[in-house]
C-alpha cells in the first residue's frame, strides 16, 4: 500500500475558500482525480462543510489533513471543540444547519475522534473502482443510511 498525505491549518481569518482551493490542488496529484470528478466535487464540498463547522461552531482554526491510502481518501478536520458533530434536521427555510447531513450524504463513511484538545472529524471517500468505503475506512462506521 502506498500512502500520501498533506496537512494545512486554516485560521478563521483565512476562510473556507482557501481550504477548498488547497484541497483541489492536492487532489489533482492523485491518479484517480481526473477520471472521478464527482468524487472530487464531493470531497471539496465536505472540506468546505467541515472547515465551516470548525470556524462557526468550534470558533477555532481548522487543521485539515488529506490522506490517500490507495483505497480511501481520508478528509480529516481538527478543531478545538470537544463537542461531537451532530447531524440535525434543519428547517426548510434555514440558511445553515445542514453541514454534517451533507457530509453524511456524500462520504462513504465518517466518524469523529475526541482528543485532549478538541476533536477530529474524518470522512472517507472511495473513488470508483477502489473498493468498499467501510472496508477502506476501517471503523465500520458508515455515514450513509
C-alpha positions in Angstrom: 0.0 0.0 0.0 1.3 3.4 -0.9 0.0 6.3 1.3 0.4 10.0 0.7 -0.9 12.9 2.7 -0.9 16.7 3.2 -1.7 18.9 6.2 -2.5 22.6 6.5 -4.0 24.9 9.1 -6.8 27.3 8.1 -7.4 30.1 10.5 -10.8 31.6 10.8 -9.5 34.8 9.1 -8.4 32.8 6.1 -11.8 31.4 5.4 -13.2 28.2 3.8 -12.4 29.1 0.3 -8.7 28.9 0.9 -9.1 25.3 2.3 -11.2 24.3 -0.7 -8.5 25.6 -3.2 -5.7 24.0 -1.2 -7.5 20.7 -1.3 -8.2 20.9 -5.0 -4.5 21.5 -5.7 -3.5 18.3 -3.8 -6.4 16.2 -5.2 -5.1 16.9 -8.7 -2.0 15.0 -8.0 -3.9 11.7 -7.3 -4.1 9.3 -10.2 -7.9 8.8 -9.9 -8.9 12.5 -9.6 -9.2 13.4 -13.3 -11.4 10.4 -14.0 -13.6 10.9 -10.9 -14.9 14.4 -11.0 -17.9 13.5 -8.9 -15.7 12.2 -6.1 -13.5 15.3 -6.3 -16.6 17.5 -6.0 -17.9 15.6 -3.1 -14.5 15.9 -1.3 -14.4 19.6 -1.9 -17.9 20.1 -0.6 -17.1 18.1 2.5 -13.9 20.1 3.0 -16.0 23.3 2.9 -18.6 22.0 5.3 -16.0 20.6 7.9 -13.9 23.8 7.9 -17.1 25.8 8.2 -18.1 23.8 11.2 -14.7 24.3 12.8 -14.9 28.0 12.3 -18.6 28.6 13.1 -19.3 26.1 15.9 -15.9 25.5 17.5 -14.8 29.1 17.0 -11.4 27.7 16.2 -8.9 27.3 13.4 -9.3 24.2 11.3 -6.4 21.8 10.8 -7.1 19.9 7.5 -5.4 16.7 6.7 -5.9 14.8 3.4 -4.6 11.2 3.3 -4.8 8.8 0.4 -4.1 5.2 1.4 -4.7 3.6 -2.0 -8.3 2.7 -1.0 -9.9 5.7 0.6 -9.2 9.5 0.7 -9.5 10.4 4.3 -10.5 14.1 4.9 -9.8 15.0 8.5 -10.5 18.3 10.2 -9.4 19.0 13.7 -10.9 21.8 15.8 -10.7 22.9 19.4 -14.2 22.0 20.5 -14.8 18.8 22.4 -18.4 18.6 21.3 -19.1 15.8 18.8 -20.6 16.8 15.4 -24.3 16.3 15.3 -26.3 15.9 12.1 -29.5 17.7 12.6 -32.8 18.4 10.8 -32.6 22.0 9.6 -35.8 23.9 9.0 -36.5 24.1 5.2 -36.0 27.9 5.3 -32.9 27.9 7.4 -29.7 29.1 5.9 -27.5 26.7 7.9 -27.6 23.5 9.9 -27.0 21.0 7.1 -23.2 20.6 7.1 -23.0 17.2 8.7 -26.0 15.9 6.8 -24.2 16.9 3.6 -21.0 15.2 4.7 -23.1 12.1 5.7 -24.8 12.0 2.2 -21.5 12.5 0.3 -19.0 10.4 2.2 -18.7 6.7 2.1 -18.3 6.8 5.9 -17.4 9.3 8.6 -16.5 9.3 12.2 -15.1 11.6 14.9 -12.3 11.1 17.5 -12.4 13.1 20.7 -9.0 14.4 21.6 -7.4 16.1 24.6 -7.6 19.5 22.8 -10.8 19.1 20.8 -11.9 16.6 18.2 -11.1 15.4 14.7 -13.8 14.6 12.2 -12.8 12.2 9.4 -14.8 11.4 6.2 -13.8 8.6 3.9 -14.2 8.9 0.1 -13.7 5.9 -2.1 -13.3 6.7 -5.8 -15.0 4.4 -8.3 -13.0 1.2 -8.7 -11.2 1.3 -5.4 -13.4 -0.8 -3.1 -15.9 -0.5 -0.3 -16.0 2.6 1.9 -16.5 0.7 5.2 -13.6 -1.6 4.5 -11.3 1.3 3.5 -12.3 3.4 6.5 -11.5 0.6 9.0 -14.0 2.0 11.5 -17.1 0.2 10.3 -19.0 3.5 10.9 -20.9 4.4 7.9 -22.2 7.9 7.2 -24.9 6.6 4.9 -28.3 5.3 5.9 
